[in-house]
Amino acid sequence: MAAAPVWSVDPRTGNPREQVAVEATAEEVDRAVRAAHAVRASLADRTVRAAFLRTAADLLAEAGEHVIEAADAETALGPARLTGELARTAAQLRAFAEVVDEGAFLDIHIDHEDATRTPPWPDLRRYKIPLGVVAVYAASNFPLAFSVPGGDTASALAAGCPVVVKAHPDHPATSELCASVLRRAAAQVGLPEDVLILLHGFEAGVELVRHPLVSAAGFTGSVRGGRALFDAAAARPAPIPFHGELGSLNPVVVTEAAAAERGEQIGAGLAGSMTMGAGQFCTKPGFVLAPAGETGDRLLKSLTEAVSDTEAGVLLDHRMRDAFLAGVRERAGLPDVEAPVTPGAGGEHTVAAGFLTVPAALLTTEGPHDALLEECFGPVTVVARYTSQDEITAVLSRLPGNLTATLQIATEEADGSAAALLAALTPLAGRVLVNGWPTGVAVAPAQQHGGPYPASTSTSTSVGATAIERWLRPVSYQTTPEALLPPELREDNPQGLPRRVDGRRA
Amino acid sequence: MAAAPVWSVDPRTGNPREQVAVEATAEEVDRAVRAAHAVRASLADRTVRAAFLRTAADLLAEAGEHVIEAADAETALGPARLTGELARTAAQLRAFAEVVDEGAFLDIHIDHEDATRTPPWPDLRRYKIPLGVVAVYAASNFPLAFSVPGGDTASALAAGCPVVVKAHPDHPATSELCASVLRRAAAQVGLPEDVLILLHGFEAGVELVRHPLVSAAGFTGSVRGGRALFDAAAARPAPIPFHGELGSLNPVVVTEAAAAERGEQIGAGLAGSMTMGAGQFCTKPGFVLAPAGETGDRLLKSLTEAVSDTEAGVLLDHRMRDAFLAGVRERAGLPDVEAPVTPGAGGEHTVAAGFLTVPAALLTTEGPHDALLEECFGPVTVVARYTSQDEITAVLSRLPGNLTATLQIATEEADGSAAALLAALTPLAGRVLVNGWPTGVAVAPAQQHGGPYPASTSTSTSVGATAIERWLRPVSYQTTPEALLPPELREDNPQGLPRRVDGRRA
C-alpha cells in the first residue's frame, strides 16, 4: 500500500497547494522515537541546551519571511498576526533559554545528615531530571507558538527531553519548515538533529502516545481528540503524563455597575476579543453573563455594532467551517435564543461573526440549553442575560473548567465589593482577569495557561516558565560520595545553582 | 440488606477481635464527600491549618499507648516498630505544619506590567490553591505513617484540602482511633470535624474515586488495586490526578570490589533490610545483582547465616501469607533457581524468611524467569549472580520502575569509577542510594518516595515536604485591583511570603 500523502491546503479556496510529506507508518513512528531516545544524553548539558534554544530563535527569526508566507497560505491567519506569532515564538524559545541558565527548575534540595530528626536524616540530595522522549501534538490555531517550535517543544527541550512532534494537518508545510529550522539549530550547536523529529498522520499520532519509549505528551486541540489521546496514555501498560489543553468556554461576568459605567466600551472590547483570529483562540470569551434590562441593552447595542462591522473571516479548514455552521445552527435553534447578529456562512469559504442571547434563567438547571455551555470554535459568543445575583451564581456553578474567567466591574467595585464574584470565578479557571480580555496570553513566569478539566488534563500550564515542570521528575541521591554526585548536587555548588539546604533557601 | 460488618482481625491467630464498623454504602460515600466539600473553605487560613496539624501531632502522641496497642493487635508489627512509626507520624504532621508556615509551597510568582516584553506582560500574579476534597487510600503495612494520620492526609490537609480516607481492612480499629484523634484536633482549633472523614469498604473505595466532588486521590498499596483505582480516576468524565504508590522491586547492585572488600557486611546488611517488618516494606530490597564466584559466595554465606537466624514472622493478614507462600513456591520452582535458605511457612500463622539465587544470565532476555523481576511481598529476596558487567547492564535494562535503587561499592570506587553504574541505576528509581539500605524513608525535603511506574502513577513523592505539591493547582490573577487580590498576592506582601517577582527570587 502506498504511503498516504500529506497535502498543504489553502483554506481560502479549499484547494490543495502541494504535497508536503507522507503519513508516517507505525514502523516509522517506532524508528523516530528510537532515534530521539538514542540521542537523549546529548541534551544533558544545560549550556548547550540554552545555546540550542537561542540559536533556534535566531534561525526562526531569520527564516521569518518564508515561514510566515507558508503559514499564511495554509492557515489564512494573515501576515500581521503571523508576524506577531513568530516574534512571540522566538521570544518564548529565548525565555526558556533563560530558565535553563538560571536552573531554578532543577528544584534542588540538599538535606545533610541529621541524627536529631525523627526518623534520622541520611544525607539526601534531590533535583529534577528529564523524563525522556516527549510527544508533542501541535495545535491548529497557532501554527508557530503552539506547534512545532512552540511552547511544548521549547519547554521539553529546555527540560532536556528530545521531542517527536506530530504535525497538525492544517499546516504541514509550515511544520516542515519549522522542524528543519530547529534541526539546523541543533546541528549548529553540535547536537544531533534527532533531538527534534517531525511526523505526520492521525494514526502516527495514536502510535506515538502508545510507544513504550515515549515518556510524556503535550497536546493542544479539541476535547474529542485530546481525550482520546489522554485515554490512550492512561491505558498504556506504563501510563505516562499527558498534558493536554482541550477546550474552554472562557466565561465573562459583567456586573450591573460595570455595564452602567462603561457598557459601550465593554461591548466593543468583547467584540474585538471574540472575533480576534476569526474566533479561533482557545481563550476566546465564548460565554458572557450580562445584565438584563436597559443597562445590558446598551452593552448589547455596542456589541451588535462592532460585530456587524467585522469582516467575514476564513477558518483554519473547511471541516472547522462546517462544525462552526452546525454548532451555530444548533444553538440558534433553541427556544428563546436570539441572534442580534447572526453568525454563520459568509461567502463560500468564509464565516460571518455573530452572537446569541439567552435568558440566564434557562441555564440554571440541566436542559437542552446546556449546548450553550459548550465551546463553539469560531467567531461566536453567547450572552446570557441575568436578572439577579442568584442567577449568576447558579449558572457559574454549572460551568465546566476553563482556561480563563473574566470579571468586568465598575470603578467603585475595585474596593473589594466584587470579592465574592471573584471568589466564585476562581474555581472555574486557571487565569482570572479583571477588566481585561482573555485573548492574548503573555509568556511570563506568573502565567497559568491551563485550568480544570476540560481546559486541561493536568494541573500544569502550557505557557510561561513553569511549563518546563511538566517534563521532569525528581530523583534523590542518598549517602552518595561527592565524586559520584551530579555536579548540580555537589556540596560546593560548582554551577552556582539556586537551592534549598536543610529545608531553607540557600 | 444489612450493612456489611467490618471486623478487626488478629493476624497472629486469624481470629476476629471485634466488629469495628460497617462498610459505607454508595449513599454514605456521597454524604461523606459532600460533607467534606462543604467545609473546604474552613481550611483557607494557613495559621489555622498549621495549628491543626500540630494539635493532631500532640493528640496522636497523647493517645499513643491506645493507638499502638490497637495497631499491634491488628497488624502484629510489634510495639517497638509501632512506637517508632507513631513518633514518625507525629513528626510528619509537625513537618507539614512548618511547610504551611513558610508558604514556599504557594509558589508565588508576581510579574508586573511590562510593555517591553514580546508580547507585552499585563500585571500577572500566580499562586497555588487547594484542589478540593482528596481521597486517601490507606496502606496495609504502615497503619499510621501511610494510613489515616499519614503522609497523604497530612500533606493534603497542609495544602488546604479536606480528606476522605478509605481505611485499610487490615487495621480498622486503629483507623477509627486515628480518625477520632484527627477530628478532635480539628475541633480543638475551631475547624469542623468533617475536614477528615473515615470510610470502610472496598466498594466504598471505588465509589470514592468516582465521586464528582473528589478532586484528587492518594494511594499506597498493590499494583493490582492501585491500577484499578488509577484506571477509574482516568476514566471519569473529568479525570483527576491519582498519586499512587504501587509496587517496587528495589534492586541492589553489589560490585565485585564491594563484595571483595566487605561481602560479609553486605550480606548481613541485606538480611536486616529484607527481613525488616517481615519483609513488608515497600522499599524492601527484593532483587540483588551480586557477583558469581568466590567473592560473591562470601556475601551469600553471610546472608545465609543472618537470614537463617531470623525468627519466623507474622504477616499483616492471612491473604498476604497465602500470596507470599504461592509467590515463593512459583519462583523457587523455576529451573536453576536455588534456595540457600528456603522461604515459606513458619508455623500455622507465620512465615519464615529466605532467599533465592539465580544466574543473572537467565534474566537478560524475556522468559519464565521474569517472575523473579516482580515484587514478592514478604521476607524474601532474589540474588541474581552475574559474571560480567554486560550481564548487569542487560538485567538492569529489563527492570520495571522502582522507588529505590541501591549501589554497593568499594571504598576505592567512590572516586568516580562507579559513575557509569550509578547512571544506569538512576533511570530506574526515584531514590538512588550508595552503600546504604533502602528500608527507612526519612521525612525530609530532599526525599523522593516515588519512581517510574509501577513504583508510582505520577512523578510526585508521597514522603517529604514536596508531597504537598500533589494537592494544589496554580491560578493566575491578571490586572486585578489590589483590594480584590488574595493577601498572598498583594504588592506589599502582608504575610511575608517567599516569592518570585518579575522572574527573580524576592
HADDOCK unambig.tbl for C-alpha pairs under 7 A between the chains (distance, minus, plus):
assign (segid A and resid 87 and name CA) (segid B and resid 118 and name CA) 6.90 0.50 0.50
assign (segid A and resid 88 and name CA) (segid B and resid 118 and name CA) 5.62 0.50 0.50
assign (segid A and resid 88 and name CA) (segid B and resid 119 and name CA) 6.06 0.50 0.50
assign (segid A and resid 91 and name CA) (segid B and resid 118 and name CA) 6.32 0.50 0.50
assign (segid A and resid 109 and name CA) (segid B and resid 445 and name CA) 6.60 0.50 0.50
assign (segid A and resid 109 and name CA) (segid B and resid 446 and name CA) 4.87 0.50 0.50
assign (segid A and resid 110 and name CA) (segid B and resid 446 and name CA) 5.81 0.50 0.50
assign (segid A and resid 111 and name CA) (segid B and resid 446 and name CA) 5.94 0.50 0.50
assign (segid A and resid 118 and name CA) (segid B and resid 87 and name CA) 6.89 0.50 0.50
assign (segid A and resid 118 and name CA) (segid B and resid 88 and name CA) 5.61 0.50 0.50
assign (segid A and resid 118 and name CA) (segid B and resid 91 and name CA) 6.31 0.50 0.50
assign (segid A and resid 119 and name CA) (segid B and resid 88 and name CA) 6.05 0.50 0.50
assign (segid A and resid 119 and name CA) (segid B and resid 442 and name CA) 6.01 0.50 0.50
assign (segid A and resid 120 and name CA) (segid B and resid 442 and name CA) 6.54 0.50 0.50
assign (segid A and resid 121 and name CA) (segid B and resid 442 and name CA) 5.45 0.50 0.50
assign (segid A and resid 121 and name CA) (segid B and resid 444 and name CA) 6.92 0.50 0.50
assign (segid A and resid 124 and name CA) (segid B and resid 446 and name CA) 5.72 0.50 0.50
assign (segid A and resid 124 and name CA) (segid B and resid 447 and name CA) 6.69 0.50 0.50
assign (segid A and resid 125 and name CA) (segid B and resid 446 and name CA) 5.62 0.50 0.50
assign (segid A and resid 126 and name CA) (segid B and resid 446 and name CA) 5.11 0.50 0.50
assign (segid A and resid 126 and name CA) (segid B and resid 447 and name CA) 6.97 0.50 0.50
assign (segid A and resid 234 and name CA) (segid B and resid 234 and name CA) 6.60 0.50 0.50
assign (segid A and resid 238 and name CA) (segid B and resid 453 and name CA) 5.85 0.50 0.50
assign (segid A and resid 414 and name CA) (segid B and resid 481 and name CA) 5.87 0.50 0.50
assign (segid A and resid 414 and name CA) (segid B and resid 483 and name CA) 6.55 0.50 0.50
assign (segid A and resid 414 and name CA) (segid B and resid 484 and name CA) 6.62 0.50 0.50
assign (segid A and resid 415 and name CA) (segid B and resid 483 and name CA) 5.59 0.50 0.50
assign (segid A and resid 416 and name CA) (segid B and resid 483 and name CA) 5.16 0.50 0.50
assign (segid A and resid 416 and name CA) (segid B and resid 484 and name CA) 5.12 0.50 0.50
assign (segid A and resid 419 and name CA) (segid B and resid 484 and name CA) 5.53 0.50 0.50
assign (segid A and resid 430 and name CA) (segid B and resid 474 and name CA) 6.61 0.50 0.50
assign (segid A and resid 430 and name CA) (segid B and resid 475 and name CA) 4.65 0.50 0.50
assign (segid A and resid 430 and name CA) (segid B and resid 476 and name CA) 6.22 0.50 0.50
assign (segid A and resid 431 and name CA) (segid B and resid 475 and name CA) 5.59 0.50 0.50
assign (segid A and resid 431 and name CA) (segid B and resid 476 and name CA) 4.60 0.50 0.50
assign (segid A and resid 431 and name CA) (segid B and resid 477 and name CA) 5.81 0.50 0.50
assign (segid A and resid 432 and name CA) (segid B and resid 476 and name CA) 6.15 0.50 0.50
assign (segid A and resid 432 and name CA) (segid B and resid 477 and name CA) 4.86 0.50 0.50
assign (segid A and resid 432 and name CA) (segid B and resid 478 and name CA) 6.06 0.50 0.50
assign (segid A and resid 433 and name CA) (segid B and resid 477 and name CA) 5.82 0.50 0.50
assign (segid A and resid 433 and name CA) (segid B and resid 478 and name CA) 4.60 0.50 0.50
assign (segid A and resid 433 and name CA) (segid B and resid 479 and name CA) 6.25 0.50 0.50
assign (segid A and resid 433 and name CA) (segid B and resid 480 and name CA) 6.47 0.50 0.50
assign (segid A and resid 434 and name CA) (segid B and resid 478 and name CA) 6.49 0.50 0.50
assign (segid A and resid 434 and name CA) (segid B and resid 479 and name CA) 5.80 0.50 0.50
assign (segid A and resid 434 and name CA) (segid B and resid 480 and name CA) 5.13 0.50 0.50
assign (segid A and resid 442 and name CA) (segid B and resid 119 and name CA) 6.00 0.50 0.50
assign (segid A and resid 442 and name CA) (segid B and resid 120 and name CA) 6.54 0.50 0.50
assign (segid A and resid 442 and name CA) (segid B and resid 121 and name CA) 5.45 0.50 0.50
assign (segid A and resid 444 and name CA) (segid B and resid 121 and name CA) 6.92 0.50 0.50
assign (segid A and resid 445 and name CA) (segid B and resid 109 and name CA) 6.60 0.50 0.50
assign (segid A and resid 445 and name CA) (segid B and resid 503 and name CA) 6.06 0.50 0.50
assign (segid A and resid 446 and name CA) (segid B and resid 109 and name CA) 4.87 0.50 0.50
assign (segid A and resid 446 and name CA) (segid B and resid 110 and name CA) 5.80 0.50 0.50
assign (segid A and resid 446 and name CA) (segid B and resid 111 and name CA) 5.94 0.50 0.50
assign (segid A and resid 446 and name CA) (segid B and resid 124 and name CA) 5.73 0.50 0.50
assign (segid A and resid 446 and name CA) (segid B and resid 125 and name CA) 5.64 0.50 0.50
assign (segid A and resid 446 and name CA) (segid B and resid 126 and name CA) 5.11 0.50 0.50
assign (segid A and resid 446 and name CA) (segid B and resid 476 and name CA) 6.65 0.50 0.50
assign (segid A and resid 447 and name CA) (segid B and resid 124 and name CA) 6.68 0.50 0.50
assign (segid A and resid 447 and name CA) (segid B and resid 126 and name CA) 6.97 0.50 0.50
assign (segid A and resid 447 and name CA) (segid B and resid 476 and name CA) 6.24 0.50 0.50
assign (segid A and resid 448 and name CA) (segid B and resid 474 and name CA) 6.68 0.50 0.50
assign (segid A and resid 448 and name CA) (segid B and resid 475 and name CA) 6.21 0.50 0.50
assign (segid A and resid 448 and name CA) (segid B and resid 476 and name CA) 5.57 0.50 0.50
assign (segid A and resid 453 and name CA) (segid B and resid 238 and name CA) 5.82 0.50 0.50
assign (segid A and resid 459 and name CA) (segid B and resid 473 and name CA) 5.33 0.50 0.50
assign (segid A and resid 473 and name CA) (segid B and resid 459 and name CA) 5.34 0.50 0.50
assign (segid A and resid 474 and name CA) (segid B and resid 430 and name CA) 6.61 0.50 0.50
assign (segid A and resid 474 and name CA) (segid B and resid 448 and name CA) 6.67 0.50 0.50
assign (segid A and resid 475 and name CA) (segid B and resid 430 and name CA) 4.65 0.50 0.50
assign (segid A and resid 475 and name CA) (segid B and resid 431 and name CA) 5.59 0.50 0.50
assign (segid A and resid 475 and name CA) (segid B and resid 448 and name CA) 6.21 0.50 0.50
assign (segid A and resid 476 and name CA) (segid B and resid 430 and name CA) 6.21 0.50 0.50
assign (segid A and resid 476 and name CA) (segid B and resid 431 and name CA) 4.60 0.50 0.50
assign (segid A and resid 476 and name CA) (segid B and resid 432 and name CA) 6.14 0.50 0.50
assign (segid A and resid 476 and name CA) (segid B and resid 446 and name CA) 6.65 0.50 0.50
assign (segid A and resid 476 and name CA) (segid B and resid 447 and name CA) 6.24 0.50 0.50
assign (segid A and resid 476 and name CA) (segid B and resid 448 and name CA) 5.57 0.50 0.50
assign (segid A and resid 477 and name CA) (segid B and resid 431 and name CA) 5.83 0.50 0.50
assign (segid A and resid 477 and name CA) (segid B and resid 432 and name CA) 4.86 0.50 0.50
assign (segid A and resid 477 and name CA) (segid B and resid 433 and name CA) 5.81 0.50 0.50
assign (segid A and resid 478 and name CA) (segid B and resid 432 and name CA) 6.05 0.50 0.50
assign (segid A and resid 478 and name CA) (segid B and resid 433 and name CA) 4.59 0.50 0.50
assign (segid A and resid 478 and name CA) (segid B and resid 434 and name CA) 6.48 0.50 0.50
assign (segid A and resid 479 and name CA) (segid B and resid 433 and name CA) 6.25 0.50 0.50
assign (segid A and resid 479 and name CA) (segid B and resid 434 and name CA) 5.79 0.50 0.50
assign (segid A and resid 480 and name CA) (segid B and resid 433 and name CA) 6.47 0.50 0.50
assign (segid A and resid 480 and name CA) (segid B and resid 434 and name CA) 5.12 0.50 0.50
assign (segid A and resid 481 and name CA) (segid B and resid 414 and name CA) 5.88 0.50 0.50
assign (segid A and resid 483 and name CA) (segid B and resid 414 and name CA) 6.56 0.50 0.50
assign (segid A and resid 483 and name CA) (segid B and resid 415 and name CA) 5.59 0.50 0.50
assign (segid A and resid 483 and name CA) (segid B and resid 416 and name CA) 5.17 0.50 0.50
assign (segid A and resid 484 and name CA) (segid B and resid 414 and name CA) 6.63 0.50 0.50
assign (segid A and resid 484 and name CA) (segid B and resid 416 and name CA) 5.13 0.50 0.50
assign (segid A and resid 484 and name CA) (segid B and resid 419 and name CA) 5.54 0.50 0.50
assign (segid A and resid 503 and name CA) (segid B and resid 445 and name CA) 6.05 0.50 0.50
